[in-house]
């Protein structure tokens, strides 16, 4: 979930009256900037959007030049425990 989607989801949850984490848990994928600015702090998986984009473009270009079979790619990431689970 991008930070923009996270903000939108939090707005919807707030408008609906759902309490985080008492009534609903929130887990995001983020670069780490926005989740710490929300109350309560959002638990998230930190990963590099720039690296993800670089790898996606690289795979796309490989497939344009030569059809290659799908493959799994692991990106470095870390779990950041906030207060939203």
OpenMM code with the backbone's topology and positions (N, CA, C; nanometers):
from openmm import Vec3, app, unit

residues = "UNK UNK UNK UNK UNK UNK UNK UNK UNK UNK UNK UNK UNK UNK UNK UNK UNK UNK UNK UNK UNK UNK UNK UNK UNK UNK UNK UNK UNK UNK UNK UNK UNK UNK UNK UNK UNK UNK UNK UNK UNK UNK UNK UNK UNK UNK UNK UNK UNK UNK UNK UNK UNK UNK UNK UNK UNK UNK UNK UNK UNK UNK UNK UNK UNK UNK UNK UNK UNK UNK UNK UNK UNK UNK UNK UNK UNK UNK UNK UNK UNK UNK UNK UNK UNK".split()
positions = [
    Vec3(0.0864, -0.1168, 0.0000),
    Vec3(0.0000, 0.0000, 0.0000),
    Vec3(0.0906, 0.1225, 0.0000),
    Vec3(0.0705, 0.2125, -0.0938),
    Vec3(0.1506, 0.3333, -0.0963),
    Vec3(0.1061, 0.4260, 0.0161),
    Vec3(0.1894, 0.5226, 0.0470),
    Vec3(0.1552, 0.6174, 0.1525),
    Vec3(0.0267, 0.6928, 0.1211),
    Vec3(0.0029, 0.7229, -0.0066),
    Vec3(-0.1194, 0.7934, -0.0440),
    Vec3(-0.2427, 0.7077, -0.0152),
    Vec3(-0.2347, 0.5801, -0.0487),
    Vec3(-0.3460, 0.4893, -0.0196),
    Vec3(-0.3636, 0.4718, 0.1310),
    Vec3(-0.2546, 0.4692, 0.2040),
    Vec3(-0.2617, 0.4585, 0.3492),
    Vec3(-0.3384, 0.5768, 0.4071),
    Vec3(-0.3063, 0.6970, 0.3637),
    Vec3(-0.3756, 0.8160, 0.4133),
    Vec3(-0.5250, 0.8071, 0.3826),
    Vec3(-0.5585, 0.7659, 0.2606),
    Vec3(-0.6991, 0.7512, 0.2242),
    Vec3(-0.7699, 0.6470, 0.3090),
    Vec3(-0.7037, 0.5340, 0.3324),
    Vec3(-0.7638, 0.4278, 0.4138),
    Vec3(-0.7867, 0.4758, 0.5567),
    Vec3(-0.6923, 0.5483, 0.6113),
    Vec3(-0.7069, 0.5995, 0.7479),
    Vec3(-0.8233, 0.6978, 0.7551),
    Vec3(-0.8379, 0.7837, 0.6552),
    Vec3(-0.9509, 0.8773, 0.6525),
    Vec3(-1.0833, 0.8037, 0.6526),
    Vec3(-1.0939, 0.6998, 0.5686),
    Vec3(-1.2176, 0.6221, 0.5623),
    Vec3(-1.2454, 0.5549, 0.6963),
    Vec3(-1.1427, 0.4971, 0.7568),
    Vec3(-1.1617, 0.4312, 0.8866),
    Vec3(-1.2045, 0.5318, 0.9927),
    Vec3(-1.1430, 0.6495, 0.9933),
    Vec3(-1.1808, 0.7527, 1.0904),
    Vec3(-1.3250, 0.7978, 1.0703),
    Vec3(-1.3654, 0.8191, 0.9448),
    Vec3(-1.5032, 0.8610, 0.9166),
    Vec3(-1.6053, 0.7548, 0.9559),
    Vec3(-1.5654, 0.6293, 0.9439),
    Vec3(-1.6578, 0.5207, 0.9785),
    Vec3(-1.6619, 0.4951, 1.1287),
    Vec3(-1.5721, 0.5583, 1.2022),
    Vec3(-1.5704, 0.5434, 1.3471),
    Vec3(-1.4954, 0.4218, 1.3986),
    Vec3(-1.4276, 0.3501, 1.3094),
    Vec3(-1.3518, 0.2333, 1.3535),
    Vec3(-1.2237, 0.2768, 1.4245),
    Vec3(-1.1961, 0.2146, 1.5373),
    Vec3(-1.0781, 0.2478, 1.6171),
    Vec3(-0.9628, 0.1546, 1.5813),
    Vec3(-0.8466, 0.2153, 1.5566),
    Vec3(-0.7238, 0.1403, 1.5293),
    Vec3(-0.6450, 0.1345, 1.6594),
    Vec3(-0.5995, 0.0263, 1.7085),
    Vec3(-0.6117, -0.1120, 1.6625),
    Vec3(-0.7241, -0.1890, 1.7328),
    Vec3(-0.8031, -0.1213, 1.8147),
    Vec3(-0.9037, -0.1911, 1.8948),
    Vec3(-1.0058, -0.2671, 1.8100),
    Vec3(-1.0490, -0.2068, 1.6979),
    Vec3(-1.1531, -0.2684, 1.6162),
    Vec3(-1.1029, -0.3164, 1.4795),
    Vec3(-0.9924, -0.2623, 1.4345),
    Vec3(-0.9374, -0.3013, 1.3051),
    Vec3(-0.7862, -0.2813, 1.3078),
    Vec3(-0.7142, -0.3730, 1.2446),
    Vec3(-0.5681, -0.3630, 1.2342),
    Vec3(-0.5309, -0.3037, 1.0987),
    Vec3(-0.4201, -0.2301, 1.0968),
    Vec3(-0.3713, -0.1712, 0.9720),
    Vec3(-0.2234, -0.2054, 0.9580),
    Vec3(-0.1880, -0.2596, 0.8416),
    Vec3(-0.0496, -0.2908, 0.8073),
    Vec3(-0.0240, -0.2331, 0.6690),
    Vec3(0.0829, -0.1571, 0.6538),
    Vec3(0.1118, -0.0915, 0.5261),
    Vec3(0.2475, -0.1359, 0.4733),
    Vec3(0.2695, -0.1072, 0.3459),
    Vec3(0.4015, -0.1184, 0.2852),
    Vec3(0.4420, 0.0242, 0.2533),
    Vec3(0.5576, 0.0676, 0.3038),
    Vec3(0.5928, 0.2087, 0.2961),
    Vec3(0.7435, 0.2275, 0.2986),
    Vec3(0.7855, 0.3496, 0.2641),
    Vec3(0.9259, 0.3843, 0.2804),
    Vec3(0.9528, 0.4353, 0.4215),
    Vec3(0.8478, 0.4453, 0.5018),
    Vec3(0.8651, 0.4767, 0.6426),
    Vec3(0.8346, 0.6172, 0.6849),
    Vec3(0.8038, 0.7085, 0.5942),
    Vec3(0.7822, 0.8480, 0.6321),
    Vec3(0.6439, 0.8708, 0.6916),
    Vec3(0.5402, 0.8334, 0.6223),
    Vec3(0.4028, 0.8631, 0.6627),
    Vec3(0.3544, 0.7810, 0.7826),
    Vec3(0.3819, 0.6501, 0.7905),
    Vec3(0.3257, 0.5717, 0.9011),
    Vec3(0.3565, 0.6265, 1.0402),
    Vec3(0.4715, 0.6880, 1.0583),
    Vec3(0.5067, 0.7439, 1.1882),
    Vec3(0.4379, 0.8748, 1.2200),
    Vec3(0.3747, 0.9352, 1.1200),
    Vec3(0.3067, 1.0634, 1.1403),
    Vec3(0.1589, 1.0458, 1.1750),
    Vec3(0.1103, 0.9221, 1.1684),
    Vec3(-0.0314, 0.8941, 1.1941),
    Vec3(-0.0464, 0.8458, 1.3378),
    Vec3(-0.1580, 0.8814, 1.3995),
    Vec3(-0.1845, 0.8386, 1.5364),
    Vec3(-0.3014, 0.7411, 1.5352),
    Vec3(-0.2803, 0.6162, 1.5800),
    Vec3(-0.1562, 0.5584, 1.6303),
    Vec3(-0.0581, 0.5306, 1.5158),
    Vec3(0.0693, 0.5198, 1.5529),
    Vec3(0.1701, 0.4906, 1.4503),
    Vec3(0.1361, 0.3589, 1.3818),
    Vec3(0.1450, 0.3601, 1.2495),
    Vec3(0.1054, 0.2443, 1.1691),
    Vec3(0.2207, 0.1446, 1.1592),
    Vec3(0.1896, 0.0180, 1.1776),
    Vec3(0.2852, -0.0900, 1.1572),
    Vec3(0.3033, -0.1063, 1.0061),
    Vec3(0.4276, -0.1229, 0.9633),
    Vec3(0.4503, -0.1317, 0.8185),
    Vec3(0.5703, -0.2181, 0.7829),
    Vec3(0.5717, -0.2578, 0.6569),
    Vec3(0.6859, -0.3257, 0.5968),
    Vec3(0.7621, -0.2181, 0.5201),
    Vec3(0.8857, -0.1944, 0.5592),
    Vec3(0.9660, -0.0906, 0.4937),
    Vec3(1.0425, -0.1518, 0.3768),
    Vec3(1.0259, -0.0918, 0.2607),
    Vec3(1.0967, -0.1357, 0.1413),
    Vec3(1.1249, -0.0141, 0.0546),
    Vec3(1.2158, -0.0280, -0.0373),
    Vec3(1.2545, 0.0836, -0.1236),
    Vec3(1.1699, 0.0848, -0.2501),
    Vec3(1.0858, 0.1868, -0.2641),
    Vec3(1.0074, 0.2028, -0.3855),
    Vec3(1.0954, 0.2241, -0.5066),
    Vec3(1.2064, 0.2943, -0.4886),
    Vec3(1.2985, 0.3189, -0.5997),
    Vec3(1.3595, 0.1875, -0.6496),
    Vec3(1.3977, 0.1008, -0.5577),
    Vec3(1.4545, -0.0288, -0.5963),
    Vec3(1.3487, -0.1154, -0.6633),
    Vec3(1.2274, -0.1140, -0.6101),
    Vec3(1.1180, -0.1892, -0.6713),
    Vec3(1.0939, -0.1423, -0.8145),
    Vec3(1.0926, -0.0114, -0.8349),
    Vec3(1.0739, 0.0441, -0.9693),
    Vec3(1.1877, 0.0064, -1.0625),
    Vec3(1.3103, 0.0129, -1.0126),
    Vec3(1.4265, -0.0226, -1.0939),
    Vec3(1.4194, -0.1683, -1.1394),
    Vec3(1.3852, -0.2567, -1.0464),
    Vec3(1.3754, -0.3985, -1.0806),
    Vec3(1.2600, -0.4253, -1.1773),
    Vec3(1.1478, -0.3564, -1.1600),
    Vec3(1.0335, -0.3753, -1.2490),
    Vec3(1.0689, -0.3335, -1.3918),
    Vec3(1.1353, -0.2202, -1.4070),
    Vec3(1.1756, -0.1730, -1.5406),
    Vec3(1.2779, -0.2690, -1.6013),
    Vec3(1.3710, -0.3153, -1.5214),
    Vec3(1.4718, -0.4089, -1.5693),
    Vec3(1.4070, -0.5368, -1.6232),
    Vec3(1.3111, -0.5928, -1.5474),
    Vec3(1.2416, -0.7146, -1.5925),
    Vec3(1.1590, -0.6873, -1.7178),
    Vec3(1.0957, -0.5711, -1.7243),
    Vec3(1.0158, -0.5373, -1.8419),
    Vec3(1.1030, -0.5301, -1.9659),
    Vec3(1.2191, -0.4663, -1.9544),
    Vec3(1.3102, -0.4558, -2.0677),
    Vec3(1.3638, -0.5929, -2.1091),
    Vec3(1.3931, -0.6780, -2.0115),
    Vec3(1.4370, -0.8149, -2.0432),
    Vec3(1.3301, -0.8863, -2.1249),
    Vec3(1.2038, -0.8706, -2.0856),
    Vec3(1.0944, -0.9388, -2.1558),
    Vec3(1.0693, -0.8810, -2.2941),
    Vec3(1.0991, -0.7539, -2.3152),
    Vec3(1.0826, -0.6947, -2.4474),
    Vec3(1.1841, -0.7506, -2.5460),
    Vec3(1.3056, -0.7751, -2.4982),
    Vec3(1.4127, -0.8222, -2.5852),
    Vec3(1.4121, -0.9734, -2.6021),
    Vec3(1.3764, -1.0421, -2.4993),
    Vec3(1.3756, -1.1893, -2.5035),
    Vec3(1.2767, -1.2381, -2.3998),
    Vec3(1.1818, -1.3170, -2.4425),
    Vec3(1.0816, -1.3686, -2.3491),
    Vec3(1.1504, -1.4557, -2.2447),
    Vec3(1.1430, -1.4143, -2.1220),
    Vec3(1.2026, -1.4910, -2.0132),
    Vec3(1.0910, -1.5403, -1.9216),
    Vec3(1.1101, -1.6557, -1.8618),
    Vec3(1.0063, -1.7079, -1.7729),
    Vec3(0.9939, -1.6204, -1.6473),
    Vec3(0.8768, -1.6183, -1.5884),
    Vec3(0.8609, -1.5434, -1.4628),
    Vec3(0.9583, -1.5946, -1.3585),
    Vec3(1.0023, -1.5042, -1.2724),
    Vec3(1.0891, -1.5459, -1.1632),
    Vec3(1.0583, -1.4626, -1.0401),
    Vec3(1.0848, -1.5208, -0.9262),
    Vec3(1.0643, -1.4507, -0.8000),
    Vec3(1.1854, -1.3641, -0.7707),
    Vec3(1.1598, -1.2448, -0.7225),
    Vec3(1.2667, -1.1533, -0.6838),
    Vec3(1.2375, -1.1081, -0.5411),
    Vec3(1.3329, -1.1240, -0.4539),
    Vec3(1.3178, -1.0808, -0.3151),
    Vec3(1.3846, -0.9460, -0.2961),
    Vec3(1.3103, -0.8526, -0.2409),
    Vec3(1.3651, -0.7207, -0.2096),
    Vec3(1.3971, -0.7135, -0.0608),
    Vec3(1.5067, -0.6476, -0.0262),
    Vec3(1.5328, -0.6282, 0.1160),
    Vec3(1.4190, -0.5463, 0.1777),
    Vec3(1.3735, -0.5894, 0.2932),
    Vec3(1.2679, -0.5171, 0.3628),
    Vec3(1.2799, -0.5460, 0.5115),
    Vec3(1.2048, -0.4689, 0.5892),
    Vec3(1.2052, -0.4947, 0.7333),
    Vec3(1.0681, -0.4609, 0.7901),
    Vec3(1.0326, -0.5315, 0.8953),
    Vec3(0.9063, -0.5121, 0.9645),
    Vec3(0.9264, -0.4048, 1.0703),
    Vec3(0.8431, -0.3005, 1.0665),
    Vec3(0.8508, -0.1927, 1.1653),
    Vec3(0.7222, -0.1965, 1.2470),
    Vec3(0.7342, -0.2332, 1.3726),
    Vec3(0.6185, -0.2508, 1.4581),
    Vec3(0.5710, -0.1169, 1.5139),
    Vec3(0.4564, -0.0727, 1.4650),
    Vec3(0.3937, 0.0476, 1.5188),
    Vec3(0.2929, 0.0065, 1.6242),
    Vec3(0.1789, 0.0736, 1.6242),
    Vec3(0.0756, 0.0434, 1.7247),
    Vec3(-0.0593, 0.0185, 1.6587),
    Vec3(-0.0575, -0.0358, 1.5363),
    Vec3(-0.1826, -0.0494, 1.4623),
    Vec3(-0.2266, -0.1941, 1.4403),
    Vec3(-0.1619, -0.2890, 1.5069),
    Vec3(-0.2043, -0.4291, 1.4919),
    Vec3(-0.2695, -0.4784, 1.6195),
] * unit.nanometer
topology = app.Topology()
chain = topology.addChain("A")
for resn in residues:
    res = topology.addResidue(resn, chain)
    for name in ("N", "CA", "C"):
        topology.addAtom(name, app.Element.getBySymbol(name[0]), res)
